[in-house]
């Protein structure tokens, strides 16, 4: 199952016994899954859901909370919506239900956001709003750079109402439009975990957080490995360049090279992968790394000066193309 399906499967089992929370969840679910329609010149309330279990639970809540008898219709997917989905419709008594849930105001005008009495309710009511919205139109992606908990909204007003509810729950969410469709997006890892937990998907929140932490650890290890690889490559390139320049310096100077500088150069060529500190230990008598570095530096400078005077290629010319000194 996908992460989204896992979360919805857990949220379906959440049953807040408080009447206000049940009303908030059902109203939010209706608002974000379809809302109001006109059928035969009558106001109908309809919810399109992607789960038979959720559709039957929604129908049961409508009966228990409002005493209406909804229709359940299995709809085959077509066009932009793939797969089967389920419609829960209330035609008889639809307008009364719309008024009771706050989908219609007192002047019979559709409420574009969410009823104010819900968005100013208790934390349990606010969590129920989010639970209903996620069940209707939510999605959760894998942890990573593009991780997001998203809810597709029927209007920008509904998106702003959902953002306001999130902020009151201490969750950072943002409203945005993607190809003209309003959405509410929660991106930061801890905020996603908090949103899942607030909605009641406690198990999914824990599993998602563990998956996020494992991926962060793996990404950290990969960064360290890549960093070490880059350092090794740079060290290897520096060794190749240094040896090429020393070889060229000894060639340019020939018999003119001072003995102590020749020894330093030959030491460098004999131990190509050794550090300056290690080269110093190989010397007889031992030298400090600063002493080794100073002798090699003077060897190269002397060779470059002679090459310039004689019109010859200097030590840099011996470094292979693509290798940085």
N, C-alpha and C positions, 0 to 999 in steps of 0.2 A: 504494500500500500504506500501511496505517496504521503509526504508529511501532512499535506492539507487534509487528505482522507483520514489519517490517524487522528488529527486534532478534532475534526468534525465528529468522528465516531465516539470520541471521549466526551465532547460537549453535548451530544445527544442524550447521554446518560445523566447529565447534571440536571437535578430537579430542585430548584430553590422553592421551599414551601411558602415563602412570603408572597401574598397576593400581588403586592405592587411590583415585585420583581418578576413574577410570572407575566403580568400584563406588559411590563417594559420589554421583556424578551420577545413576546409574541408580536407586539406592535412593531418593534424594530425588525423582526424577521419579515413581517408583511411589507414593511416600507422598503426594505432592501431587496426583496425578491419579486417585486411586481407592483403591488399596491392596488391602485384603483383602475377600473375599466368601466366602460359603458356597454352593457349587453341588453339589447331590446329596449333601449331608452331607460334602462334601470342601472343604478350604480351597483357595480359588483366589486367585491374584494377578491383578489387572486394572488396566489403565491406560486412561483415556479421554482421547484426544488430539485436537486440532483440525487436525492436519496428517497427510496420508498419508505424506509424507516422514519426519516425526518418528516415526510409528508403525512404519514399516519399519526405521528406524534402531534404535528401541528393541527390536524383535524380534531384530535382528541382534546387539545387545549381549547380550541374554539368552542367545542361542545361544553366543556366543563366551565369555562370562564364567561361565555356569552350566550350559551344555550342555542346556538345556531347549528344547522346541519349542513356541513359543506359537502361538495362533490369532490371526489378524487379521480383524476384523469391521468392515465399513462400516455405521455406524449413522446413520439419517436423524434430523435434529433434530426435537424436539417439545417442547411445554410451554415451560419457562423457557429451554431451551437451543435456540437457533436454529441452523440450518445443519447441515451434515454433520459428523460426527466419527468417530473410529476407535477401536476397542477392541482392546487387545492383552491376550489372556488366557492364563494358564498354569493349567490345571486338573490335568493329570497331573504330579505332582511339585510341585504348588503349595505344599503345606505345607513341603516341604524348602526350596524357594526362599524362602519367607517367613522361615524360620529363618536361612538363609544371609545374607539381606539385612538381618536385624535387625528385620523387621516383626512377627515373633513372638518372644517371649522364650523361655527354656528351659522355662517352664511352660505353653507354648502360649497365652500371653496376648498380645493385640495391644499393641504398643508405641504409645502415644498421641503421643509426640513423635517424635524421631529417635534412632537408635542412638547411645549415648554415644561409641562408638569413632569415629564420624564427626565429631561436633561438637568433639572434642578432637584432631582430626587436624591435618595441615599446612595452610599457607595454600592450597596447590593443592587439597586436599580440601575446605576451606571454600568456596573459589570454585566448586568443582564442585557442592557442595550447593545453592548459590544458582542456578547455571546450570540444574540439574535442576528446581528449584522454579519458576523463571521459565518454562522451557519448558512445564511442566505447567499452571501457573495464574497466570502473571504478566501484567501490563499496564503500559504506559507512556503517559502523557498528554502533551499539548503543553506546552512551556515557558510559564510565566505564573504568575499568582497561585495557581491550583489545580494546578500541576504536581505529579505524583506518580508514583513507581514503586511498584506494589502487587503483592502476591502473596496470593491467597486461600488460606487454610489449612484443613486438615481438622479441626484442633482447636487449642485455645489453647496446649496443650503444644508442638505443632509450630510455632506462631507464635513462642513464646518461644525455642525451639531455633534458629529462623532468625534471630531478633534477636541472640542470643548469638553466632552465627557471623558476623553482620554486624559486630558490635562488635570481634571479634577481627581482622577485616579492616580495621578503622579506619573503618567506615561507620556513620553514625548512622541507625538504623531503629527504628521503634516498633510495638508490637503494639496493635491496637485492634479493637473489634467494630463492624461496620456491619450493622444489622438482624439481629443475632444471629449473624453470620458472622465468624469470626476472620480478621484480615488483618494483614499486615506492610506498613508504609508508609514509604517514604523520600521526604521532601519537599524538603529543601534542595537547590538547584541543583547545587552542587559534589558533594554526596553522591550524587545521582543519576548524575552523570557518573562518579564513582569506582566506583559499583556496577556500571554497565554495563561499564566497563573491566576490573574484577576478574573478572566473569563470562566475559570474552573477547570481548565485543561492542565491539571497539576502534573500528571504523569508525562504528558507531552512536553511541558515546560522543562521538566528535569532531563528528559531524554535529549531535547533540542540543545540544552545548555551543555550537557556532556559531549554531544557531537561537536558543538562549537569549540569547546576547550580542546578536544582531541585534534581538531583541524588547526587550531592556533598553535598547538605544540608542534604538530607536523610541519606547519609553515615555518615556525621558528627554527626547527632543525634544518629544513631545506635552505633557509637563508644562511645559517651558519656553514653548512656544507658548501654552498655556492661561494660564500665569502672566503672559506679556506681554499677552495679550488682557484679562485681568482688570485689569492696571495701566492699560491704555489706557482701559478702561471707567470706572475710578475717576477717571482724569485728566479725561476728557470730562465726567463728572458734576460734578466739582469746578469745572470751568470754567463750566458752565451755571449752577451755583448762585452762583458768585462774581459773574458778570455780572448775574444777576437781582437780587442784593442791591445791587450798585452802581447799577443803573438806578433801583431803588426809593429808594436813599439820595439820589440827585440830585433825584428827584421830590419827596421829603419836604422837603429843605433849600431847593430853589429858588434864589433869589438870595442866600440866607444862607450858601451854601457858600463857604469860603475858596478863593481862586484856586488855590493849590498842591495842595489836596485835589481840586478839580474836575479839574485836569490829570491827576492820578493816576487818577481814576475814568474819565475819557474815554480815557485811554491803555489802561486795562483793556478797555473796550468796543470800542476800535478794533482790538485784537489779542487776540481772545477765546481763541485756542488757544496763545498765547505763554506761556512760563514767566515768573516774576518777574524772573529774570536778563535774559531777552530784553526784557521791558518796560523795564527800566532802560536798555538800549542804545537803545531807541526814544525815550527822553526827551531833551529839549533844555533845559539841558545833561544829559548822561547821569547816571543815578543807580545806586546799588547796589541789589541786590535787597532788602536789608533796608530801605533808604529807601523803596522802592516799597511793600513790604509794610506798613511803618509808616504811610504816608499813607493807604493803602486801609483799614487797620484803624481809624484815627482818623475817616475819613469815615463808615464804617459805625456806629461808636460814637456820633458826633455825631448822625447821622440817627435811630438807635434812641432816643436820649435825647429828641430833639424829638418823635418819634412818641408816646412814652410821655406826655410832657407835654401833647400836643394830643389824646390819645385816638385816635391813628391806628394802623393796622396797621404793624408794624415791618418791617425789611428781610427778616427770615426769612419773612414771609408771602408774599414774591414768589417764593420757591423752588418750582418745580413739584413736585407730589406724586410721591413715589417717587425723588426726587433727594436724595442726601445731600450736605450742605454739607461 
